[in-house]
Amino acid sequence: MNAPPRNRLVIVNRADPVICGHSVEGRNLAEAALQRGFDEVRIVTWPIDRLEAAGLPLKPLDRMLPYSPGIIVERPEPVGDYKVPDGRYLAGITGRLVELFTDGVPTVCLSLYLSPHTVAVTDAVRAAWSTGLPVNVTTIAEAVGSDVTNVVRSCVEEGRFGAAAHILSSYLAQDHCVAVSEYTRELIVAAASEIDAFHGTRFAEQCRDRIRISYPAIDTSQYLDLDPAIVRGVLAARGLEPDGYVLFLSRLTEAKGVDDLIAGFERTAANDRLKLVIVGRGPAAEKFRARAAASPVADRIVFLDDVDDAEKPYLMAGCATYVLPSKPRPEFVETFGIALAEQMLAGGGTVITTDTGGIGEAVGEHAIIVPVDDPDAIADAIDRALALTPEERALRAERARAYALQFDRGAVFERLFDGAGVLPERAIA
């Protein structure tokens, strides 16, 4: 019989296979936890069929990277039947958390996305204490950005005080509150200030005092010291050559600026010798494919929707330049830009992006910044990146990589959990 764990980390998240940087962040924090003294890690998330029904972009299920032994992914079944029109899956997650919080194992629970995951944790902690059973749980809530832009902000704009208060009060009920960037923190404080102004509440003051910054965690080992021969082999399998393409790799949504990138690629002098490779899935995929098909350089534009996490670093390392021309939209603002940091770790061509949301925190001074909605500027930036000498490019890549190493999952984990005072003793020793 296996001995019970001495300590446990529970991560509540939209986990793999969702194509989302913070799903990968959950994986990275789980892996780091095993290396830093946690005996057991459980990722509590949603059933695959529910993720599919929600329309979220998913990775190929047959090419998912395995988790290390000691990491258990749980996808609780819904509670109730058709007579419960909604909330059944959330009830399943909340119920499972209650069980984990009352089984006697000292637990740290990290939730990513305030709604619904932090709300579920708040309910589970309350229910756990009400059982009268011993409860030893420390909670950390991470606001990743889209939970603020897509949920809290919309509540504020629509005057839905109750819904906004529910989310913010659940967030502040956690033992520790963090945000993935300074931009995200200020976004939360601004939304809370608007609620306070109308309703006389004091959310903003509490948010300003309590929220710390914890940048997203990246497995830097995936991107460093890549074998050039393997890079060439991976690219050849896709019909690509090193430095032979401009790369976009992210979700295909309106806010990512793919339409601007296509227009910019049409105007660059290099489109006769380079390809534009657009990697990802998302709700705007068909629109962007149609736009590309109507382009005068349609034969130079390639879409890839089956790239997995193992292949991604090699595509980044082999590109002539990487372009992510994000733009703010009501439903989404880039609150950090994990793919940008990953690209800087992998090397490859210079990053071209916009100064939107928290992107500046992700790239520092190591990217070419273009205005939002400006294909001409994108074309000019591509030409500038391609005009760098090999020496200039190598120096820029070295400095960019050094900057991005601060986002290594081990370093992020140490700062987050040490700051919360919840690192296991043997991890501190």
BELGISUL-V355413 format. One record per pair of residues at least 4 apart in sequence whose C-alpha atoms are under 8 Angstrom apart, sorted by the first residue. I is the first residue (numbers start at 1). J is the second residue. If there is no record, write none. Layout:
# BELGISUL-V355413
I	J
I	J
This chain:
# BELGISUL-V355413
4	105
5	39
5	40
5	105
6	38
6	39
6	105
6	106
7	38
7	39
7	40
7	105
7	106
7	107
7	424
8	38
8	39
8	40
8	41
8	42
8	105
8	106
8	107
8	108
9	30
9	33
9	38
9	40
9	41
9	42
9	107
9	108
9	109
9	110
10	41
10	42
10	43
10	44
10	107
10	108
10	109
10	110
11	26
11	30
11	41
11	42
11	43
11	44
11	109
11	110
11	111
11	112
12	43
12	44
12	45
12	109
12	110
12	111
12	112
12	117
13	23
13	26
13	43
13	44
13	45
13	111
13	112
13	113
13	117
14	18
14	22
14	23
14	45
14	46
14	112
15	23
15	24
15	26
15	27
15	43
15	45
15	46
16	23
16	24
16	27
16	58
16	59
16	64
17	23
17	58
17	59
17	60
17	61
17	64
18	23
18	51
18	56
18	57
18	58
18	59
19	23
19	56
19	57
19	58
19	59
19	251
19	281
20	24
20	251
21	25
21	338
21	339
22	26
22	112
22	144
22	216
23	27
24	28
24	218
25	29
25	216
25	217
25	218
26	30
26	43
26	112
27	31
27	67
28	32
28	217
28	218
28	219
28	409
29	33
29	217
29	409
29	410
29	413
30	34
30	41
30	43
30	71
31	35
31	67
31	68
31	71
32	36
32	409
32	410
32	413
33	37
33	38
33	41
33	413
34	38
34	39
34	40
34	41
34	70
36	423
36	424
36	426
36	427
37	423
37	424
37	425
37	426
37	427
38	424
39	70
40	70
40	71
40	72
41	70
41	71
41	72
42	71
42	72
42	73
42	74
43	71
43	72
43	73
43	74
44	73
44	74
44	75
44	76
44	93
45	73
45	74
45	75
45	76
45	93
46	50
46	51
46	74
46	75
46	76
46	89
46	93
47	51
47	75
47	76
47	77
48	52
48	75
49	53
50	54
51	55
51	56
52	56
52	57
52	58
55	283
56	282
57	251
57	281
57	282
57	283
58	281
59	63
59	64
59	306
59	307
59	308
60	64
60	306
60	308
63	308
64	308
64	309
65	309
65	310
67	71
75	93
76	89
76	92
76	93
76	96
77	89
77	92
77	93
78	88
78	89
78	90
78	91
78	92
79	88
79	89
79	91
79	92
80	84
80	88
81	88
84	88
87	91
88	92
89	93
90	94
90	116
90	120
91	95
92	96
93	97
93	120
94	98
94	120
94	121
94	123
94	124
95	99
95	124
96	100
97	101
97	121
97	124
98	102
98	124
98	125
98	127
98	128
99	103
99	128
100	105
101	105
101	107
101	124
101	125
101	128
101	135
101	136
101	137
102	128
102	133
102	134
102	135
102	136
103	134
103	135
104	134
104	135
104	136
105	136
106	135
106	136
106	137
107	136
107	137
107	138
108	137
108	138
108	139
108	140
108	422
109	121
109	137
109	138
109	139
109	140
110	139
110	140
110	141
110	142
111	117
111	118
111	121
111	139
111	140
111	141
111	142
112	117
112	118
112	141
112	142
112	143
112	144
113	117
113	118
113	141
113	142
113	143
113	144
113	145
113	146
113	147
114	118
114	119
114	141
114	142
114	143
114	147
114	148
114	167
114	170
114	171
115	119
115	147
115	151
115	167
116	120
117	121
118	122
118	141
118	170
118	171
119	123
119	166
119	167
119	170
119	171
120	124
121	125
122	126
122	170
122	173
122	174
123	127
124	128
125	129
126	130
127	131
128	132
128	133
128	135
129	133
129	134
129	135
138	175
138	422
139	174
139	175
139	176
140	174
140	175
140	176
140	177
140	178
141	171
141	174
141	176
141	177
141	178
142	177
142	178
142	179
142	180
143	147
143	148
143	177
143	178
143	179
143	180
143	184
144	148
144	179
144	180
144	184
144	335
145	149
145	179
145	180
145	184
145	333
145	334
145	335
146	150
146	151
146	331
146	332
146	333
146	335
147	151
147	152
148	152
148	153
148	184
148	187
148	188
149	153
149	154
149	330
149	331
149	332
149	333
150	154
150	330
150	331
150	332
151	155
151	164
152	156
152	164
152	167
152	191
153	157
153	191
154	158
155	159
155	160
155	161
155	163
155	164
156	160
156	161
156	164
156	191
156	194
156	195
160	164
161	165
161	195
162	166
163	167
164	168
165	169
166	170
167	171
168	172
168	192
168	203
169	173
169	203
170	174
171	177
172	176
172	177
172	206
172	207
176	210
176	211
176	420
177	210
177	211
177	212
178	211
178	212
178	213
178	214
179	184
179	185
179	211
179	212
179	213
179	214
179	215
180	184
180	185
180	213
180	214
180	215
180	216
180	335
180	336
181	185
181	213
181	214
181	215
181	335
181	336
181	358
181	361
182	186
182	213
182	358
182	361
183	187
183	335
183	357
183	358
184	188
184	335
184	357
184	358
185	189
185	208
185	211
185	212
185	213
186	190
187	191
188	192
188	204
188	207
189	193
189	203
189	204
189	205
189	207
189	208
190	194
190	204
191	195
191	204
192	196
192	203
192	204
192	207
193	197
193	203
193	204
194	198
195	199
195	200
195	201
195	203
196	200
196	201
196	202
196	203
196	204
197	201
202	206
203	207
204	208
205	209
206	210
207	211
214	412
214	415
214	416
215	407
215	412
216	338
216	407
216	409
216	412
217	407
217	408
217	409
217	410
217	412
217	413
218	338
218	342
218	407
218	408
218	409
219	223
219	408
219	409
220	224
220	342
220	345
220	405
220	407
220	408
220	409
222	310
222	313
223	313
223	314
223	342
223	345
223	346
224	345
224	346
226	230
226	231
226	314
226	317
226	346
227	231
228	232
229	233
230	234
230	314
231	235
231	242
231	314
231	315
231	317
231	318
232	236
232	241
232	242
232	318
233	237
234	238
234	311
234	314
234	315
235	239
235	240
235	241
235	242
235	314
235	315
235	318
236	240
236	241
240	244
240	245
241	245
241	318
242	318
242	319
242	320
243	318
243	319
243	320
243	321
243	348
243	349
244	273
244	274
244	275
244	318
244	319
244	320
245	274
245	275
245	276
245	277
245	319
245	320
245	321
246	274
246	275
246	276
246	277
246	319
246	320
246	321
246	322
246	323
247	276
247	277
247	278
247	279
247	315
247	316
247	319
247	320
247	321
247	322
247	323
248	258
248	276
248	277
248	278
248	279
248	322
248	323
248	324
249	278
249	279
249	280
249	324
249	339
250	256
250	279
250	280
250	281
250	324
250	339
251	256
251	280
251	281
251	282
252	256
252	258
252	280
252	281
252	282
252	283
252	284
252	285
252	288
253	257
253	258
253	282
253	283
253	284
253	285
254	258
254	284
254	329
255	326
255	327
255	328
255	329
255	332
255	333
256	324
256	325
256	326
256	327
257	261
257	324
257	325
257	326
257	327
257	373
258	262
258	288
258	324
258	325
259	263
259	288
259	291
260	264
260	325
260	373
260	374
260	375
260	378
261	265
261	323
261	325
261	375
261	378
262	266
262	276
262	291
262	292
262	375
263	267
263	375
264	268
264	374
264	375
264	376
264	377
264	378
264	379
265	271
265	276
265	375
265	378
265	379
266	271
266	295
266	296
266	297
266	379
267	271
267	375
267	376
267	379
268	379
268	380
268	382
268	383
269	383
270	274
270	383
271	275
271	297
271	300
272	300
274	300
275	300
275	301
275	302
276	300
276	301
276	302
277	301
277	302
277	303
277	304
278	301
278	302
278	303
278	304
279	303
279	304
279	305
279	307
280	303
280	304
280	305
280	306
280	307
281	285
281	305
284	288
285	289
286	290
287	291
288	292
289	293
289	303
290	294
291	295
292	297
292	298
292	301
293	298
294	298
297	301
307	311
307	312
308	312
309	313
311	315
312	316
313	317
313	342
313	343
313	346
314	318
314	346
315	319
316	322
316	343
316	346
316	347
316	348
317	343
317	346
317	347
317	348
317	349
318	348
318	349
319	348
319	349
320	348
320	349
320	350
320	386
321	348
321	349
321	350
321	351
321	352
321	382
321	385
321	386
322	343
322	349
322	350
322	351
322	352
323	351
323	352
323	353
324	340
324	351
324	352
324	353
324	354
325	352
325	353
325	354
325	370
325	372
325	373
325	378
326	334
326	353
326	354
326	356
326	372
327	333
327	334
327	354
327	356
327	372
327	373
328	332
328	333
328	334
328	356
328	357
329	333
333	356
333	357
334	356
334	357
334	358
334	359
335	357
335	358
335	359
336	357
336	358
336	359
336	360
336	361
336	362
337	341
337	358
337	359
337	362
338	342
338	362
339	343
340	344
340	351
340	362
340	363
341	345
341	362
341	363
341	404
341	407
342	346
342	404
343	347
343	348
343	351
344	348
344	350
344	351
344	397
344	400
344	401
344	404
345	400
345	401
345	402
345	404
345	405
346	401
347	397
347	398
347	401
348	397
349	385
349	393
349	397
350	367
350	368
350	385
350	393
350	396
350	397
351	366
351	367
351	368
352	367
352	368
352	369
352	370
352	378
352	381
352	382
353	367
353	368
353	369
353	370
354	359
354	369
354	370
354	371
354	372
355	359
355	360
355	369
355	370
355	371
355	372
356	360
356	372
358	362
359	363
360	364
360	365
362	404
363	367
363	400
363	403
363	404
364	403
366	396
366	399
366	400
368	381
370	374
370	377
370	378
370	381
371	377
374	378
375	379
376	380
377	381
378	382
379	383
380	384
381	385
382	386
383	387
384	388
388	392
388	393
389	393
390	394
391	395
392	396
393	397
394	398
395	399
396	400
397	401
398	402
399	403
400	404
401	405
402	406
404	408
406	411
406	412
407	411
407	412
408	412
409	413
410	414
411	415
412	416
413	417
413	418
414	418
414	419
414	423
415	419
416	420
417	421
417	422
417	423
418	422
418	423
423	427
423	428
424	428
425	429
